[in-house]
Amino acid sequence: MSHDSVEKLVKMANQIGSFFGAQKIGAAAGMAEHLRKFWAPHMRATISEHVSHGGAGLEPIAIEAVKILQAEKK
């Protein structure tokens, strides 16, 4: 995936994080569930790789949600 695509995924993830962040309790888990259900595997893999390299541009809730997904794969 191109750098441009990563930027788009970061933007999308932050928008989703803003929505789930309003819930306060269980926000990261809710976001992780959303990514699991609605993002294609290649999108999840790309954002996961981005988080593994520092997650530049991602809000903390988005990073936490991706880390939940990463932990499930171990």
Contact map, one row per residue, 1 for C-alpha under 8 A:
11101100000000000000000000000000000000000000010000000000000000000000000000
11111100000000000000000000000000000000000000000000000000000000000000000000
11111110000000000000000000000000000000000000000000000000000000000000000000
01111111000000000000000000000000000000000000000000000000000000000000000000
11111111100000000000000000000000000000000000000000000000000000000000000000
11111111110000000000000000000000000000000000011001000000000000000000000000
00111111111000000000000000000000000000000000000000000000000000000000000000
00011111111100000000000000000000000000000000000000000000000000000000000000
00001111111110000000000000000000000000000010001000000000000000000000000000
00000111111111000000000000000000000000000000001000000000110000000000000000
00000011111111100000000000000000000000000000000000000000010000000000000000
00000001111111110000000000000000000000000000000000000000000000000000000000
00000000111111111000000000000000000000000000000000000000010001000000000000
00000000011111111100000000000000000000000000000000000000011001000000000000
00000000001111111110000000000000000000000000000000000000000000000000000000
00000000000111111111000000000010000000000000000000000000000001000000000000
00000000000011111111100000110010000000000000000000000000001011000000000000
00000000000001111111110000000000000000000000000000000000000000000000000000
00000000000000111111111000000000000000000000000000000000000000000000000000
00000000000000011111111100110110000000000000000000000000000000000000000000
00000000000000001111111100110000000000000000000000000000000010000000000000
00000000000000000111111100100000000000000000000000000000000000000000000000
00000000000000000011111111100000000000000000000000000000000000000000000000
00000000000000000001111111100000000000000000000000000000000000000000000000
00000000000000000000001111100000000000000000000000000000000000000000000000
00000000000000000000001111111100000000000000000000000000000000000000000000
00000000000000001001111111111110000000000000000000000000000010000000000000
00000000000000001001100001111111000000000000000000000000000011011001000000
00000000000000000000000001111111100000000000000000000000000000001001000000
00000000000000000001000001111111110000000000000000000000000000001000000000
00000000000000011001000000111111111000000000000000000000000001001000000000
00000000000000000000000000011111111100000000000000000000000000001101100000
00000000000000000000000000001111111110000000000000000000000000000000000000
00000000000000000000000000000111111111100000000000000000000000000000000000
00000000000000000000000000000011111111100001000000000000000000000000000000
00000000000000000000000000000001111111100001000000000000000000000000100000
00000000000000000000000000000000111111100000000000000000000000000000000000
00000000000000000000000000000000011111110000000000000000000000000000000000
00000000000000000000000000000000011111111011000000000000000000000000000000
00000000000000000000000000000000000001111111000000000000000000000000000000
00000000000000000000000000000000000000111111100000000000000000000000000000
00000000000000000000000000000000000000011111110000000000000000000000000000
00000000100000000000000000000000000000111111111000000000000000000000000000
00000000000000000000000000000000001100111111111100000000000000000000000000
00000000000000000000000000000000000000001111111110000000000000000000000000
10000100000000000000000000000000000000000111111111000000000000000000000000
00000100110000000000000000000000000000000011111111100000000000000100000000
00000000000000000000000000000000000000000001111111110000000000000110010000
00000000000000000000000000000000000000000000111111111000000000000000000000
00000100000000000000000000000000000000000000011111111111000000000000000000
00000000000000000000000000000000000000000000001111111111000000100110000000
00000000000000000000000000000000000000000000000111111110000000000000000000
00000000000000000000000000000000000000000000000011111111000000000000000000
00000000000000000000000000000000000000000000000001111111000000000000000000
00000000000000000000000000000000000000000000000001111111110000100000000000
00000000000000000000000000000000000000000000000001101111110000000000000000
00000000010000000000000000000000000000000000000000000011111000000000000000
00000000011011000000000000000000000000000000000000000011111101100000000000
00000000000001001000000000000000000000000000000000000000111111100000000000
00000000000000000000000000000000000000000000000000000000011111110000000000
00000000000000001000100000110000000000000000000000000000001111111000000000
00000000000011011000000000010010000000000000000000000000011111111100000000
00000000000000000000000000000000000000000000000000100010011111111110000000
00000000000000000000000000010000000000000000000000000000000111111111000000
00000000000000000000000000011111000000000000000000000000000011111111100000
00000000000000000000000000000001000000000000001100100000000001111111110000
00000000000000000000000000000000000000000000000100100000000000111111111000
00000000000000000000000000011001000000000000000000000000000000011111111100
00000000000000000000000000000001000100000000000000000000000000001111111110
00000000000000000000000000000000000000000000000100000000000000000111111111
00000000000000000000000000000000000000000000000000000000000000000011111111
00000000000000000000000000000000000000000000000000000000000000000001111111
00000000000000000000000000000000000000000000000000000000000000000000111111
00000000000000000000000000000000000000000000000000000000000000000000011111
